[in-house]
């Protein structure tokens, strides 16, 4: 290596400081008074990554080109870290891949010129660093040490590849194997692509590197995020292929050009008994309660308490008892509406990419216009649901006479106090302003419940504004709201919270339908049946059939007996995933947690 004095000359020093600045990006949260997960492993991984690249290419001028994506993505990475507490993810790459330049211009508005200026400065930085690298032969890595590094890297790579293919021992103190695995399992499973049967890699020989840590590093972690995005795209494409050629053969019973709009609002983590619309003592729905054409649906249950599993049951004919399976051979109601002559929108404040979200994203991409607007994902600092107002306004102003619009909200997703602005922090003490409350601490039970009710109050305002936009459009319009699942909130002596449990609080969800005066004039019988079935025992399985019937869309194998706006409606068994598939209406409710327990042995999943 060159003497230290040579490395302190302006050109090589500028290159080294530039690379050090890039590597320091993951530690920006420290400047904001926050912790950085895996801080020390990150340093080790970044040192190894720089060593590998430097050893392979020998001089910075030959690998500086590889850093163009990291330089250009740097402003976005810093912005997301500062304002959303996370860096670029597969979700953000998905948004970039599916956002047209026109949509990006609309989203940025006047900020686009600031973005152009920042990108120009970053590009200039890259050029200056490249020129400095070309003028710095002192940074060339020559001599035996480079070959030693290459050999060590080759051994490291070989061990990593062997462990990936044949698995590796966990060792003492390792995380337990998944529930589906044997309790005595001590080996991570391999990929087994070669078909060979060789023993797993001993734990002591495992390279000290983890993919989940490497993906958070910078700049080379950006490559891992790209790989993760590619894998997610492949998974999404495989799910989409299942239903690629599916058609409903749908049409309106009496096709015409009369303007009409149907909106589905998918709520998040809302439980029925916290809505004053359904009898809750706190006035959490003051605005919706004033809507004359709003019909609350008093008894609606969801089959499973997880968004990625429950939403497909709402928007497609996927049976409740198949909700735990990935993919579905049919498309959603979006395609049926398109076949009937409607233009369709999917406007979402949820996230689009990730292993927990692609089953919903597959259906969403059937829409003519798809926009995922939440840059923060499910982290604390996410966009409020009002981010959907402008896209909704543009959709309603579109020239298409017949429209279907889906609004997928973030609703009351944890952290509840981050789902609304200060103006809705009505019930206190609350968690508003607390960055990362310890949700497992029973001592914050009052604050947690108050914050949850405040999020419902904000949802009431949000929905009232959506209805207001529909009224202003002055056309036949209907809006159906239903939540994907509810929440458990340390009720009584219950010591569990949130969702993923088997409680009544998570299966009973709020739902209602609103209609305009013009809709009532166009479809008087549907409004009559809606009123008649407002107290019927309904499930999210009814929503697909009802949504098509709302617009009088017919198709060959329709099931009008599942539509609650139709005189043919009939009650059906409502299954929930509670210790196996359980008949909700033939079950007992146990304890303050209100667990749903089958009276008869539950059906196997």
C-alpha positions in Angstrom: 0.0 0.0 0.0 1.1 3.6 -0.6 2.5 5.7 2.3 -0.1 7.6 4.3 1.3 11.0 3.0 0.5 10.0 -0.6 -3.1 9.1 0.3 -3.6 12.5 1.9 -3.1 14.4 -1.4 -6.3 16.2 -2.6 -7.4 13.7 -5.3 -7.1 10.4 -3.4 -8.3 12.0 -0.2 -11.5 13.2 -2.0 -12.1 9.7 -3.4 -11.7 8.1 0.0 -13.9 10.6 1.7 -16.6 10.2 -1.0 -16.6 6.4 -0.4 -16.6 6.9 3.3 -19.6 9.2 3.0 -21.5 6.6 0.9 -20.8 3.9 3.5 -22.0 6.2 6.3 -25.5 6.5 4.9 -27.0 3.7 7.0 -25.9 5.6 10.1 -27.9 8.8 9.3 -30.5 7.9 12.0 -27.8 8.4 14.6 -27.8 12.1 13.7 -31.5 12.1 14.4 -31.1 10.6 17.9 -32.3 7.1 16.8 -30.6 3.7 17.0 -29.3 1.8 14.1 -30.0 -2.0 14.1 -26.9 -4.2 13.6 -24.6 -1.2 13.6 -21.4 -3.2 14.2 -22.2 -6.0 11.8 -22.9 -3.3 9.2 -19.4 -1.9 9.6 -17.9 -5.4 9.1 -20.0 -6.1 6.0 -19.2 -2.8 4.4 -15.5 -3.3 5.0 -15.7 -6.8 3.4 -17.7 -5.4 0.5 -15.2 -2.6 -0.3 -12.3 -5.0 0.1 -13.9 -7.4 -2.3 -14.6 -4.8 -5.0 -11.1 -3.2 -4.5 -9.4 -6.5 -4.8 -11.3 -7.6 -7.8 -10.9 -4.4 -9.8 -7.5 -3.2 -8.3 -8.2 0.5 -8.8 -11.2 2.8 -8.1 -11.2 4.2 -11.6 -12.2 0.8 -12.9 -15.1 0.1 -10.4 -16.3 3.7 -9.9 -18.8 3.1 -12.7 -20.6 0.5 -10.6 -21.4 3.2 -8.1 -23.6 5.2 -10.4 -26.9 3.7 -9.1 -25.8 4.3 -5.5 -24.9 7.9 -6.2 -28.1 8.6 -8.0 -30.3 6.8 -5.5 -28.6 8.6 -2.6 -31.0 11.6 -2.3 -34.0 9.2 -2.2 -32.3 6.9 0.4 -31.5 9.9 2.7 -35.1 11.3 2.3 -36.7 8.0 3.2 -34.3 7.5 6.2 -35.1 11.0 7.6 -38.8 11.2 7.0 -39.9 7.5 7.1 -37.2 5.8 9.2 -36.3 3.3 6.5 -34.2 3.2 3.3 -35.1 2.1 -0.2 -36.9 -1.2 -0.2 -38.5 -3.6 -2.7 -41.7 -1.7 -2.1 -40.1 1.6 -3.3 -38.5 -0.1 -6.3 -42.0 -1.4 -7.1 -43.4 2.1 -7.0 -40.6 3.3 -9.3 -41.1 0.5 -11.7 -44.9 1.1 -12.0 -45.0 4.9 -12.0 -45.1 6.7 -15.3 -43.2 10.0 -15.8 -46.6 11.8 -15.9 -47.7 10.4 -12.6 -44.3 11.2 -11.1 -44.6 14.9 -12.3 -48.1 15.1 -10.7 -46.9 13.6 -7.5 -43.9 15.9 -7.1 -45.5 19.1 -8.4 -43.2 22.1 -8.0 -40.8 19.9 -6.1 -39.7 18.4 -9.3 -37.2 21.3 -10.0 -35.7 20.8 -6.6 -35.3 17.1 -7.3 -33.6 17.9 -10.7 -31.2 20.3 -9.0 -30.3 17.8 -6.4 -29.7 15.0 -8.9 -27.5 17.4 -11.0 -25.4 18.0 -7.9 -25.1 14.3 -7.2 -24.1 13.6 -10.8 -21.5 16.3 -10.6 -20.1 14.7 -7.4 -19.9 11.3 -9.1 -18.0 13.0 -12.1 -15.6 14.8 -9.8 -14.9 11.6 -7.8 -14.3 9.7 -11.0 -11.8 12.3 -12.2 -10.0 12.2 -8.9 -9.9 8.4 -9.0 -8.3 8.5 -12.5 -5.7 10.9 -11.1 -4.9 8.7 -8.0 -2.6 5.8 -8.8 -1.8 5.8 -5.1 -5.1 4.0 -4.6 -4.2 1.1 -6.8 -4.0 -2.1 -4.8 -1.0 -4.1 -5.9 1.3 -6.6 -4.3 0.8 -10.0 -2.5 -1.8 -8.6 0.0 -4.3 -8.3 -2.9 -3.9 -11.9 -3.8 -4.3 -13.0 -0.2 -7.5 -11.0 -0.1 -8.8 -12.7 -3.3 -8.1 -16.1 -1.9 -9.9 -15.4 1.3 -12.8 -14.0 -0.6 -12.9 -17.1 -2.8 -13.1 -19.3 0.4 -15.7 -17.1 1.8 -17.8 -17.3 -1.4 -17.4 -21.1 -1.6 -18.6 -21.6 2.0 -21.6 -19.3 1.5 -22.5 -21.1 -1.7 -22.2 -24.5 0.0 -24.4 -23.4 2.9 -27.0 -21.9 0.5 -27.2 -25.2 -1.4 -26.9 -27.8 1.4 -27.9 -25.8 4.5 -25.9 -25.0 7.6 -26.0 -25.9 11.3 -27.6 -23.4 13.6 -25.4 -23.8 16.6 -26.1 -23.1 20.3 -28.3 -20.1 21.0 -29.6 -19.8 17.5 -33.1 -18.8 16.7 -35.6 -21.7 16.9 -36.7 -23.4 13.8 -40.1 -22.4 12.3 -43.1 -23.9 13.8 -43.7 -26.1 10.8 -40.3 -27.7 11.3 -39.4 -30.4 13.8 -38.8 -29.1 17.3 -35.3 -30.8 17.2 -34.3 -29.2 13.9 -30.9 -27.6 14.1 -30.1 -27.1 10.4 -31.2 -24.3 8.1 -32.5 -25.9 4.9 -30.7 -25.4 1.7 -31.9 -24.8 -1.8 -31.0 -28.2 -3.2 -30.7 -27.1 -6.8 -28.0 -29.5 -7.7 -29.8 -32.7 -6.6 -26.7 -33.8 -4.6 -27.0 -35.1 -1.0 -24.1 -33.7 0.9 -24.0 -32.9 4.6 -24.8 -29.4 5.8 -22.1 -26.9 6.5 -21.0 -27.0 10.2 -22.0 -24.0 12.2 -18.4 -23.0 12.9 -17.7 -22.7 9.2 -20.6 -20.4 8.4 -19.4 -17.0 7.0 -20.1 -14.2 9.4 -22.6 -12.5 7.1 -26.3 -12.2 6.9 -28.4 -11.2 3.9 -30.8 -9.1 6.0 -27.8 -7.1 7.3 -26.1 -6.8 3.9 -29.3 -5.5 2.3 -29.2 -2.5 4.8 -25.6 -1.6 3.9 -24.6 1.1 1.4 -23.7 1.4 -1.4 -23.5 -2.4 -2.2 -26.6 -3.3 -0.3 -28.5 -1.6 -3.1 -27.6 -4.6 -5.3 -29.2 -7.0 -2.7 -32.4 -4.9 -2.7 -32.5 -5.1 -6.5 -32.1 -8.9 -6.3 -34.9 -9.0 -3.7 -37.1 -6.9 -6.0 -36.4 -9.2 -8.9 -37.3 -12.3 -6.8 -40.5 -10.6 -5.7 -41.4 -9.7 -9.3 -40.8 -13.3 -10.3 -43.1 -14.5 -7.5 -45.8 -12.0 -8.5 -45.5 -13.0 -12.1 -46.0 -16.6 -11.2 -49.1 -15.8 -9.2 -50.4 -13.7 -12.0 -49.9 -16.5 -14.6 -52.4 -18.7 -12.8 -55.3 -16.4 -13.8 -53.8 -14.8 -17.0 -56.5 -16.1 -19.4 -59.4 -16.0 -17.0 -62.6 -14.2 -18.2 -65.9 -13.7 -16.4 -68.0 -12.9 -19.5 -69.4 -10.0 -17.5 -71.8 -7.3 -18.8 -74.3 -4.8 -17.4 -77.8 -6.1 -17.6 -79.0 -3.0 -19.4 -75.8 -1.4 -20.9 -76.0 2.4 -21.4 -73.8 5.5 -21.2 -75.4 6.9 -18.0 -72.5 8.0 -15.7 -72.1 6.0 -12.6 -69.4 5.4 -10.0 -68.8 2.6 -7.6 -66.1 2.9 -4.9 -64.8 0.2 -2.6 -62.9 1.4 0.5 -60.9 -1.3 2.1 -60.3 -0.5 5.8 -57.4 -1.7 7.9 -57.4 -3.2 11.4 -60.8 -1.7 12.3 -63.0 -3.5 14.8 -66.8 -3.1 14.8 -67.4 -2.3 18.5 -65.1 0.8 18.4 -67.4 2.5 15.9 -70.2 4.6 17.4 -72.1 3.8 14.2 -72.6 0.4 15.7 -73.3 1.5 19.3 -69.9 2.4 20.8 -70.3 5.0 23.6 -67.6 7.3 22.3 -68.6 9.4 19.3 -66.0 8.0 16.9 -68.2 8.4 13.9 -69.8 11.9 14.2 -69.7 12.7 10.5 -70.8 9.3 9.1 -73.7 9.3 11.5 -75.1 12.4 9.7 -75.2 10.8 6.3 -78.9 10.1 5.4 -78.1 7.5 2.7 -75.7 5.5 4.7 -76.7 1.9 5.7 -74.6 0.3 8.4 -74.1 -3.5 8.0 -74.4 -4.7 11.6 -73.1 -8.2 11.4 -70.1 -8.7 9.1 -67.2 -11.1 9.8 -63.9 -11.7 8.1 -62.5 -15.2 7.7 -58.9 -14.5 8.7 -57.2 -11.7 10.5 -54.4 -10.9 8.1 -54.5 -8.3 5.2 -52.8 -10.4 2.6 -55.2 -13.3 3.2 -58.4 -11.4 3.9 -58.4 -8.9 1.0 -58.4 -11.5 -1.8 -61.6 -13.0 -0.2 -63.2 -9.5 -0.4 -62.3 -8.7 -4.0 -62.5 -12.1 -5.7 -64.4 -15.3 -5.5 -61.6 -17.0 -3.5 -63.4 -19.1 -0.9 -62.7 -18.3 2.7 -61.4 -21.8 3.4 -58.8 -21.3 0.6 -57.6 -17.9 1.9 -54.4 -19.4 3.4 -53.3 -20.6 0.0 -51.1 -18.4 -2.3 -52.6 -17.4 -5.6 -56.0 -18.1 -7.1 -57.1 -19.3 -10.6 -59.5 -16.4 -11.1 -59.2 -12.7 -11.4 -60.9 -10.1 -9.2 -64.0 -8.0 -9.6 -61.8 -5.3 -11.2 -61.7 -7.5 -14.4 -65.4 -8.1 -14.3 -66.1 -4.4 -14.1 -63.7 -3.8 -17.1 -65.5 -6.4 -19.1 -68.7 -4.6 -18.4 -67.3 -1.3 -19.7 -66.0 0.4 -16.5 -62.7 2.1 -16.2 -61.0 0.9 -13.0 -58.6 2.5 -10.4 -56.7 0.9 -7.5 -55.4 3.7 -5.3 -53.6 2.5 -2.3 -52.0 3.8 0.9 -50.7 0.3 1.6 -47.5 -1.2 0.2 -47.1 -3.0 -3.1 -44.1 -5.3 -2.7 -42.9 -7.7 -0.2 -43.8 -11.3 0.8 -46.7 -10.1 2.8 -48.3 -8.0 0.1 -47.9 -9.6 -3.4 -51.1 -11.6 -3.2 -53.1 -8.4 -3.0 -50.8 -6.6 -5.5 -51.6 -9.3 -8.1 -55.2 -8.4 -8.0 -54.5 -4.7 -7.8 -52.6 -4.7 -11.1 -55.7 -5.7 -13.0 -56.9 -2.1 -12.7 -56.5 0.3 -15.6 -54.8 2.8 -13.2 -52.7 1.6 -10.3 -51.1 3.9 -7.8 -49.3 2.9 -4.5 -48.8 6.1 -2.6 -47.3 5.1 0.7 -43.5 5.7 0.8 -43.3 4.6 4.4 -44.8 1.1 4.1 -46.0 0.0 7.5 -43.5 1.9 9.5 -44.5 4.5 12.0 -43.9 7.4 9.6 -46.3 6.6 6.8 -48.5 8.8 4.7 -51.9 9.6 6.2 -54.9 8.2 4.2 -55.7 11.7 3.0 -52.9 11.2 0.5 -55.6 9.4 -1.6 -57.7 12.5 -2.0 -55.9 14.0 -5.0 -55.8 10.8 -7.0 -59.5 10.2 -6.2 -60.3 13.7 -7.4 -58.5 13.0 -10.7 -60.3 9.7 -11.1 -63.7 11.3 -10.5 -62.8 14.0 -13.1 -61.8 11.4 -15.7 -63.9 11.4 -18.9 -64.9 7.8 -18.6 -68.7 7.7 -17.8 -68.5 4.5 -15.8 -65.9 4.1 -13.0 -64.9 1.6 -10.4 -62.4 3.0 -7.8 -60.8 1.0 -5.0 -59.3 2.9 -2.1 -57.0 0.7 0.0 -56.4 2.6 3.3 -53.9 2.3 6.1 -56.8 2.8 8.5 -55.9 1.8 12.0 -52.7 -0.1 11.4 -50.3 0.0 14.3 -48.8 2.5 15.4 -52.3 3.9 15.9 -51.2 7.3 16.9 -49.3 7.6 13.6 -52.4 7.1 11.6 -53.9 10.6 12.2 -52.8 14.2 12.6 -52.7 16.1 15.9 -56.2 17.6 15.3 -57.7 14.1 15.9 -55.8 13.3 19.1 -59.1 13.7 21.0 -59.0 11.0 23.7 -56.0 11.2 26.0 -53.7 10.2 27.4 -52.6 8.8 24.1 -49.4 7.7 22.3 -49.4 10.7 20.0 -45.8 11.9 19.6 -44.3 8.7 21.1 -42.0 7.4 18.4 -41.7 3.7 19.3 -44.0 2.8 22.2 -43.5 -0.7 23.7 -46.8 -2.2 22.6 -46.2 -5.3 24.7 -46.2 -3.2 27.9 -49.6 -3.5 29.5 -49.0 -0.3 31.4 -49.8 1.7 28.2 -53.1 0.0 27.8 -55.1 3.2 28.3 -52.9 5.2 25.9 -53.1 2.4 23.3 -56.9 2.3 23.4 -57.3 6.0 23.3 -54.9 6.2 20.3 -56.9 3.4 18.6 -60.2 5.4 19.0 -58.5 8.5 17.7 -57.5 6.6 14.5 -61.2 5.6 14.1 -62.2 9.2 14.5 -59.8 10.1 11.7 -61.2 7.3 9.5 -64.7 8.8 10.0 -63.4 12.1 8.7 -61.6 10.5 5.8 -64.7 8.5 4.7 -66.9 11.6 5.1 -64.5 13.5 2.7 -64.7 10.7 0.1 -68.5 10.7 0.3 -68.3 14.5 -0.1 -66.4 14.1 -3.3 -69.0 11.7 -4.6 -71.8 14.1 -3.8 -70.0 16.9 -5.6 -69.7 14.6 -8.7 -73.5 14.6 -8.9 -74.1 11.2 -10.5 -75.3 7.8 -9.6 -72.8 6.6 -7.1 -72.4 3.9 -4.4 -69.6 3.4 -1.8 -69.0 0.2 0.1 -66.7 0.2 3.1 -65.4 -2.9 4.8 -62.4 -3.6 7.0 -60.0 -6.4 6.3 -59.8 -7.5 9.9 -60.1 -6.1 13.5 -57.8 -5.8 16.5 -57.5 -7.2 20.0 -56.7 -4.5 22.5 -55.9 -6.0 25.9 -59.6 -6.3 26.5 -60.6 -6.8 30.1 -58.1 -9.3 31.6 -56.9 -10.4 28.1 -53.1 -10.1 27.7 -52.8 -10.2 23.9 -53.2 -7.3 21.4 -53.2 -6.5 17.7 -54.1 -9.3 15.3 -53.2 -12.8 14.2 -55.1 -14.3 17.1 -58.4 -16.2 17.2 -60.6 -13.5 18.8 -64.0 -12.2 18.0 -62.6 -8.7 18.1 -60.5 -9.5 15.0 -63.2 -11.3 13.1 -66.1 -8.8 13.5 -65.5 -5.9 11.2 -67.3 -2.6 10.5 -69.0 -2.3 7.1 -71.5 0.0 5.5 -72.9 1.1 2.1 -73.6 4.7 1.1 -75.5 5.6 -2.1 -76.4 8.9 -3.9 -79.9 10.0 -4.6 -79.3 9.4 -8.3 -78.2 5.8 -7.5 -81.5 5.2 -5.6 -83.5 6.5 -8.6 -81.5 4.2 -10.9 -81.6 1.1 -8.7 -84.5 1.4 -6.3 -84.8 -2.3 -5.7 -81.2 -2.7 -4.8 -81.5 0.1 -2.2 -84.6 -1.7 -0.8 -82.8 -5.0 -0.5 -79.8 -3.3 1.1 -82.1 -1.9 3.8 -83.8 -5.2 4.3 -80.4 -7.0 4.8 -78.7 -4.4 7.0 -78.9 -6.8 10.0 -78.2 -10.0 8.1 -75.4 -12.4 9.0 -72.8 -11.4 6.3 -69.2 -12.2 5.6 -66.5 -10.7 3.5 -67.2 -13.5 1.0 -70.4 -11.6 0.2 -68.5 -8.5 -1.0 -67.4 -9.7 -4.4 -70.9 -10.8 -5.4 -72.5 -7.7 -3.9 -70.1 -5.3 -5.6 -70.9 -6.7 -9.0 -74.6 -6.6 -8.3 -74.3 -3.0 -7.1 -73.6 -2.0 -10.7 -76.1 -4.6 -12.1 -73.3 -6.6 -13.7 -74.3 -10.1 -14.8 -72.1 -13.1 -15.7 -72.9 -16.7 -16.5 -72.1 -18.4 -13.2 -73.1 -15.6 -10.9 -74.4 -16.3 -7.3 -77.0 -13.6 -6.6 -77.9 -15.5 -3.4 -74.6 -14.1 -2.0 -75.4 -10.5 -2.8 -77.1 -8.5 0.0 -78.5 -5.9 -2.5 -80.5 -8.7 -4.1 -83.8 -10.3 -3.2 -82.3 -13.7 -3.9 -79.9 -13.4 -0.9 -79.6 -16.4 1.4 -77.6 -17.0 4.5 -74.5 -19.3 4.2 -72.0 -20.7 6.6 -69.5 -18.2 7.8 -66.1 -19.8 8.4 -63.3 -18.3 10.4 -59.7 -19.5 10.8 -59.8 -20.2 14.5 -57.9 -23.3 15.5 -58.9 -24.8 12.1 -61.9 -23.7 10.0 -64.7 -23.0 12.4 -68.3 -22.2 11.8 -68.5 -18.8 13.4 -72.2 -19.0 14.1 -71.9 -22.4 15.8 -69.1 -21.6 18.1 -68.5 -20.5 21.7 -66.7 -17.3 22.8 -64.1 -17.9 25.6 -62.8 -15.4 28.1 -62.1 -11.7 27.9 -60.0 -12.3 24.8 -63.2 -13.7 23.3 -61.6 -16.5 21.5 -63.8 -18.3 18.9 -64.0 -22.0 19.8 -65.8 -24.6 17.7 -68.6 -26.6 19.4 -67.8 -29.4 17.1 -64.2 -30.4 16.0 -63.0 -27.7 13.7 -62.5 -28.4 10.0 -58.8 -28.9 9.1 -57.1 -26.2 7.2 
